[in-house]
Amino acid sequence: MSDFKSTSPVFAIVVGEHSGDTLGEGLIKSLKAKYPNAKFVGIGGPKMQALGFESLFAMEELAVMGIVEVLGRIRRLLYVRKYLTDYFTENKPDVFIGIDAPDFNLTLEERLKAKGIKTVHYVSPSVWAWREKRVFKVERATNLVLALLPFEKAFYDKYDVPCKFVGHSLADDIPMHSDKQQARNALGLNPSGKVLALMPGSRGGELSRLVSVFLETAKQLQADDPELTFVVPMISDKRAEQFNTLYQEAGVDVPVQVFVGKTQQVMAASDCLLTASGTVTLEAALIKRPMVITYKFNWLTYQMGKALVKLKYFSLPNLLADKELVPELLQHDVTAESLVPLLKERLYQDQSALNDAFTNIHHMLKQDASEQAAIAVSELIERE
């Protein structure tokens, strides 16, 4: 093996949203421990940039979800991808690591791999859920897939695509027990009484489709329990401002407390969560809080997608358990009338069996993911 510690390897990384920024942050820290003089460049968020990462574009350029939404940004996305292709062709990194954002990153990885650059895709696309033949594109595009979930490696093994299960950094970072009272004290919340977190998502489109029904649900719940407290964690000031605008427009007379940048703390302080689907549902499972999971797509995206997706479940807790641990409501089923009884059950009934199931998931995913990913990347770049 060559000794990269005596040189300055260049790691190209591209992420497209906040969860990718967190994964990138952990990976950079572990790679820096192995290669103190390494350079990191590409597209990253604030956590990565705080570690000296050079971001050529704002991460938000890639934060687009849904077929219709992507079409509206296609020219800009194509420009960014071409720029990165040219940039990394001219300034060859030792390895390119695409973190999630598969529709953007896999094509970029394929182009760079064809030019002799080693490529890694960190976070498997959901090839096991829909468009299974994309596995062949993954094979063409990457030298290695780093999978967060154990069933993903089993899928790639069927196709002889190099894949390593590294676990999930959230399972490493979140303690096995999240203290509810400690979180409430830190946030200035009432130490007694029930607290429900309203979590309509981290993307603008998600908020626009879910906030009104979440608020109507809160109103109906408060009618039965006037002491019930509602908290709303937002990923950024921009999203908090959007939520407040939607709150005013909804005209629902229910008090809510908005917190910015404290999502895990808000979840820990809560008794139950009403949440959009996404990585946050895994965070909730690791924090060991019951939840009701929802999602609403753009109408056309939903019509196009429902014929392609072949899954019993769409949320990570249920996929990992391979059974329904938590309720999932999609599209037209996302109504206050459906949500209220499900939330009442989880707010006021014993949830110890669910807590045990979440603990099992936590142990499954707690693998020191950032270190495992860094080891896999270093083995790849040191391989002749």
C-alpha positions in Angstrom: 0.0 0.0 0.0 1.2 3.5 -0.7 1.5 5.9 2.2 -0.9 8.7 1.5 -0.2 10.3 4.9 3.0 11.7 3.5 1.2 13.4 0.6 -2.0 15.5 0.2 -4.8 13.4 -1.2 -7.8 15.3 -2.7 -11.2 14.0 -1.9 -14.0 15.3 -4.1 -17.4 15.1 -2.4 -20.9 16.2 -3.5 -23.9 16.3 -1.2 -27.4 17.7 -1.9 -29.1 18.2 1.4 -28.7 18.5 5.1 -28.6 14.8 5.9 -25.8 14.4 3.4 -24.0 17.4 4.9 -24.0 15.5 8.3 -22.7 12.3 6.7 -20.0 14.3 4.9 -19.0 16.0 8.1 -18.4 12.7 9.8 -16.6 11.2 6.8 -14.3 14.3 6.5 -13.4 14.1 10.2 -12.5 10.4 9.9 -10.5 10.9 6.7 -8.6 13.9 8.2 -7.5 11.6 11.0 -5.9 9.3 8.4 -4.8 12.1 6.0 -4.1 15.3 7.9 -3.0 17.2 4.8 -6.0 16.1 2.7 -8.0 18.6 0.6 -11.8 18.4 0.3 -13.7 20.0 -2.5 -17.0 19.8 -4.4 -20.5 20.7 -3.0 -21.1 20.7 0.7 -23.1 22.3 3.4 -22.2 24.4 6.5 -21.1 21.4 8.6 -18.6 20.3 5.9 -17.5 23.9 5.2 -16.7 24.4 8.9 -14.1 21.7 8.5 -12.4 23.5 5.6 -14.4 22.0 2.8 -14.3 24.1 -0.4 -17.8 24.2 -1.9 -18.0 25.2 -5.5 -21.8 25.7 -5.4 -24.4 26.1 -2.7 -25.7 22.8 -1.5 -29.2 24.0 -2.0 -28.7 23.9 -5.7 -29.3 20.1 -5.5 -32.0 20.1 -2.9 -34.8 19.2 -5.3 -37.2 16.2 -4.8 -39.9 14.9 -7.1 -40.0 14.4 -10.8 -41.9 17.6 -11.6 -39.8 19.7 -9.3 -36.6 18.5 -10.9 -37.9 19.4 -14.4 -38.4 23.0 -13.3 -34.7 23.2 -12.4 -33.2 20.9 -15.1 -31.2 23.5 -16.9 -29.4 24.7 -13.8 -28.8 21.2 -12.6 -27.3 20.2 -16.0 -25.0 23.2 -15.9 -23.8 22.4 -12.4 -23.1 18.8 -13.3 -21.2 19.7 -16.5 -19.1 22.2 -14.5 -18.2 19.6 -11.9 -17.4 17.1 -14.6 -15.0 19.5 -16.3 -13.5 20.7 -13.1 -12.7 17.2 -11.7 -11.5 16.1 -15.1 -9.0 18.9 -15.1 -8.2 18.8 -11.3 -8.3 15.0 -10.8 -9.1 14.0 -7.2 -7.8 10.7 -5.7 -11.4 9.7 -5.3 -14.9 11.1 -6.0 -17.6 10.5 -3.3 -21.2 11.2 -4.1 -23.3 11.3 -1.0 -26.9 10.5 -1.7 -28.5 12.7 -4.5 -28.4 9.7 -6.8 -30.2 11.3 -9.8 -27.4 13.9 -9.9 -24.4 12.0 -8.5 -24.6 8.7 -10.4 -24.4 10.3 -13.8 -21.5 12.5 -12.5 -19.8 9.4 -11.1 -20.2 7.5 -14.3 -18.6 10.3 -16.3 -15.7 10.6 -13.9 -15.1 6.8 -13.6 -14.9 6.7 -17.4 -12.0 9.2 -17.1 -10.1 7.0 -14.7 -11.2 8.6 -11.4 -12.2 6.2 -8.6 -15.8 6.7 -7.5 -17.8 5.9 -4.4 -21.5 6.3 -3.8 -22.3 6.8 -0.1 -26.0 6.1 0.7 -27.5 3.6 -1.7 -30.3 4.8 -4.0 -33.5 2.9 -3.4 -32.9 0.5 -6.2 -34.4 -2.2 -4.0 -37.7 -0.2 -3.9 -38.2 0.9 -7.5 -36.5 0.8 -10.9 -34.4 -2.1 -9.8 -32.5 -2.1 -13.1 -30.8 1.1 -11.9 -28.4 -1.3 -10.1 -26.6 -1.7 -13.5 -26.1 2.0 -13.7 -24.8 2.0 -10.1 -22.3 -0.7 -11.2 -21.2 1.3 -14.2 -20.9 4.5 -12.2 -19.1 3.4 -9.0 -16.2 1.4 -7.7 -17.9 1.0 -4.4 -21.3 1.6 -2.7 -21.3 2.4 1.0 -24.7 1.3 2.4 -26.3 2.6 5.5 -28.8 -0.3 5.9 -28.0 -4.0 6.1 -30.6 -5.2 3.6 -29.0 -2.9 1.0 -25.8 -4.9 1.0 -27.7 -8.1 0.6 -29.3 -6.6 -2.5 -26.0 -5.6 -4.1 -24.5 -8.9 -3.3 -27.1 -10.5 -5.5 -25.7 -8.5 -8.5 -22.0 -8.8 -7.5 -21.8 -5.0 -7.1 -19.0 -4.0 -4.6 -20.8 -2.8 -1.5 -19.9 -2.3 2.2 -22.5 -1.9 5.0 -21.1 0.8 7.2 -24.1 1.5 9.5 -25.6 4.9 10.1 -23.8 7.8 11.7 -27.0 8.9 13.3 -27.0 5.6 15.3 -23.5 6.5 16.5 -24.3 10.1 17.4 -27.6 9.6 19.1 -27.4 8.1 22.6 -29.2 4.9 23.4 -31.4 6.8 25.9 -32.5 10.4 25.1 -33.5 12.1 28.3 -37.0 13.8 27.9 -36.8 16.0 31.0 -33.3 17.2 30.2 -34.4 18.2 26.7 -37.5 20.0 28.0 -35.4 22.0 30.5 -32.9 23.0 27.7 -35.8 24.2 25.5 -37.7 25.9 28.3 -40.7 23.6 28.0 -43.1 22.6 30.7 -41.6 19.5 32.4 -45.1 18.0 32.8 -47.9 17.5 30.3 -47.8 16.0 26.9 -45.8 17.5 24.0 -46.4 16.8 20.3 -43.8 17.7 17.7 -45.2 18.9 14.4 -42.5 18.1 11.7 -43.7 18.9 8.2 -40.3 18.5 6.5 -37.2 20.3 5.6 -38.0 21.2 2.0 -40.2 24.1 0.9 -42.6 21.9 -1.1 -43.1 19.5 1.9 -44.1 22.4 4.1 -46.5 23.9 1.6 -48.3 20.5 1.3 -48.4 19.5 5.0 -48.5 22.5 7.3 -52.2 23.2 7.0 -53.3 19.6 7.7 -50.8 19.4 10.6 -52.2 22.5 12.2 -55.8 21.3 11.7 -54.8 18.1 13.4 -53.3 20.0 16.3 -56.4 22.1 16.7 -58.6 19.0 17.0 -56.2 17.4 19.5 -56.1 20.5 21.6 -59.9 20.5 21.8 -59.6 17.3 23.8 -56.5 18.2 25.7 -56.1 22.0 26.3 -52.8 21.3 28.1 -51.2 19.6 25.1 -48.1 21.6 23.9 -47.1 21.8 20.2 -43.5 22.3 19.2 -42.2 22.8 15.6 -38.5 22.1 14.8 -37.2 23.8 11.6 -34.0 23.1 9.9 -33.2 26.8 9.1 -34.4 30.3 9.5 -35.6 30.3 5.9 -37.9 27.3 6.7 -39.0 28.8 10.0 -40.0 31.9 8.1 -42.0 29.8 5.6 -43.7 27.9 8.4 -44.7 31.1 10.1 -46.2 32.5 6.8 -48.1 29.3 6.3 -49.3 29.3 9.9 -50.7 32.8 9.4 -52.4 31.9 6.2 -54.0 28.8 7.7 -55.7 30.9 10.4 -55.8 28.0 12.8 -55.9 29.3 16.4 -53.5 26.9 18.0 -50.3 28.0 19.9 -47.0 26.5 18.6 -43.4 27.0 19.6 -40.9 27.1 16.7 -37.3 26.1 17.3 -34.6 26.5 14.6 -31.6 24.1 14.4 -32.7 21.9 17.4 -34.5 19.1 15.7 -33.1 16.2 17.8 -33.6 18.1 21.0 -37.2 18.9 20.2 -37.8 15.3 19.3 -36.3 14.1 22.6 -38.5 16.6 24.5 -41.6 15.3 22.8 -44.0 12.4 23.7 -44.9 11.8 20.1 -44.2 13.1 16.6 -46.3 13.9 13.6 -43.7 14.0 10.8 -43.1 14.0 7.1 -41.3 10.9 5.8 -37.5 11.0 5.4 -34.3 10.6 7.4 -35.9 12.3 10.3 -38.1 9.2 10.9 -34.9 7.2 11.6 -33.7 9.9 14.0 -37.0 9.6 15.8 -36.7 5.9 16.0 -33.2 6.2 17.4 -34.4 8.8 19.9 -37.1 6.2 20.8 -40.2 8.4 20.3 -43.5 7.1 18.8 -44.6 8.8 15.6 -47.1 9.0 12.8 -45.5 9.3 9.4 -47.0 11.2 6.4 -46.1 12.3 3.0 -47.8 14.2 0.2 -46.3 14.6 -3.3 -46.9 17.0 -6.1 -50.0 15.4 -7.9 -48.1 14.5 -11.1 -45.1 13.1 -9.2 -47.5 10.9 -7.2 -49.3 9.6 -10.3 -46.0 8.8 -12.0 -44.4 7.3 -8.9 -47.2 5.1 -7.6 -47.0 2.8 -10.6 -43.2 2.3 -10.1 -42.8 1.8 -6.4 -43.2 -1.8 -5.2 -42.9 -1.6 -1.4 -45.0 -2.6 1.6 -43.7 0.4 3.5 -42.1 3.7 2.7 -40.7 4.8 6.1 -37.3 3.7 7.4 -38.4 2.3 10.8 -40.9 0.0 9.1 -38.4 -1.0 6.3 -35.8 -1.9 8.9 -38.2 -3.9 11.0 -39.9 -5.4 7.9 -43.2 -4.8 9.7 -45.4 -1.9 10.6 -44.0 -0.4 13.7 -45.5 3.0 13.1 -48.4 4.2 11.0 -47.8 5.6 7.5 -50.2 7.8 5.7 -49.7 8.8 2.1 -51.3 11.5 -0.2 -55.1 11.6 0.1 -55.0 9.7 3.4 -53.2 12.5 5.1 -56.2 14.2 6.8 -56.8 15.4 10.3 -59.6 12.9 10.7 -57.2 10.0 10.1 -54.3 11.5 12.1 -56.1 12.4 15.3 -56.9 8.9 16.5 -53.5 7.6 15.6 -51.8 10.4 17.5 -54.1 10.0 20.6 -53.2 6.3 20.8 -49.4 7.1 20.8 -49.7 10.1 23.1 -51.7 8.5 25.8 -51.0 4.7 25.7 -48.0 2.6 26.7 -45.3 2.5 24.0 -42.7 0.2 25.7 -42.9 -2.5 23.0 -42.3 0.0 20.3 -39.3 1.4 22.4 -37.8 -2.1 22.4 -38.2 -2.4 18.7 -36.5 0.9 18.2 -33.6 -0.2 20.5 -33.0 -3.2 18.3 -32.8 -1.0 15.3 -30.3 1.3 17.1 -28.0 -1.6 17.9 -28.3 -2.9 14.3 -27.1 0.4 12.8 -24.5 1.4 15.4 -21.4 0.4 13.5 -19.1 3.5 13.8 -20.3 4.5 10.3 -17.9 7.4 9.6 -14.9 5.4 10.5 -16.1 2.4 8.5 -16.7 4.6 5.5 -13.3 6.2 5.8 -11.6 2.8 6.0 -13.4 1.7 2.9 -12.5 4.9 1.0 -8.8 4.7 2.1 -8.6 1.0 1.0 -10.0 2.0 -2.4 -7.6 4.9 -3.1 -4.6 2.9 -1.9 -5.5 0.0 -4.1 -3.4 -0.1 -7.3 
